[in-house]
Amino acid sequence: MLLKDKYLTDIQPLVRQKDIKGMLRLMEEAAKEFNELADDRQVPQIGIVGEIFVKYNSFAHKSVVDWLVEQGVEPVIPGLSDFFVQTFVNTPVGVKNNFRPASFSNHFLRLAEIYVNRCARKIAKAASGFRYFRPFTDIHHDAKMAERIVSLSAQFGEGWLIPAEFAHFAEKGIYNAVSLQPFGCIANHIIAKGIEKRIKKFYPDMNLLFLDFDSGVSEVNVLNRLFFMIRNASEQPAESIGTT
């Protein structure tokens, strides 16, 4: 935790100065230093999906991600960039299905994707020195996996990205996943809970847990349900358990 805080502090002036080369150098240093401290014990892994704010904000999900770490679990959380790069799939799908207007600016989308992918490769190269680094996913590959489960026209809320992340976990041997969503968020309930049977059809070993969060949700109830998930993850075969 101290090492993470150190690098989060060190990178702040580089971000303010837009010093990209400096940020990449710092990532390379971080990868080497984290490698020296990496613990190679096998631990159960639990995937985390859900509504973008609840998924990444500790206050919104009552710090359940930190709690999982304290229980000896590795939470596997997809990168924040996936939420934004899905536009490279959403826009052409929307135009094809006539719920997005075709415009001249859409022709520049491919150029934007090339630029974004180039940046992602530079970041991946800098961070790949860490032996447990997870490379960026291919959004088009994820979309193909999601399309077996739900139409790519389902773009409200996190849309098809949620089933894509479930499928990605299964592909990587992570068969336990939690969906974190705000209470009453209809879009996420439809796309997450509503596709449970389809997920089970293609990935019968998947164990899914859906948690709603609002100001009145009981922390005890949340943790009790997570305890069962942890027990199931701990009983998975060795090949589906990661290292940390």
Buried (B, 14 or more C-beta within 10 A) or exposed (E): EEEEEEBEEBBEEBEEEEBEEBBBEBBBBBBEBBEEEEEEEEBBBBBBBBBBBBBBBEEBBBBBBEBBBEBEBBBBBBEEBBBEBBBBBBBBBBBEEEEBEEEEEBEEBEEEBEEBBEEBEBBBEBBEBBEEBEEBBEBEEBBBBBBEBBEBBBBEBBBBBBBBBBBBBBEBBBBBBBBBBBEEBEBBBBBBBBBBEBBEEBBEEBBBBBBBBEEEBEEEEBBEEBEEBBEBBBEBEEEBBBEB
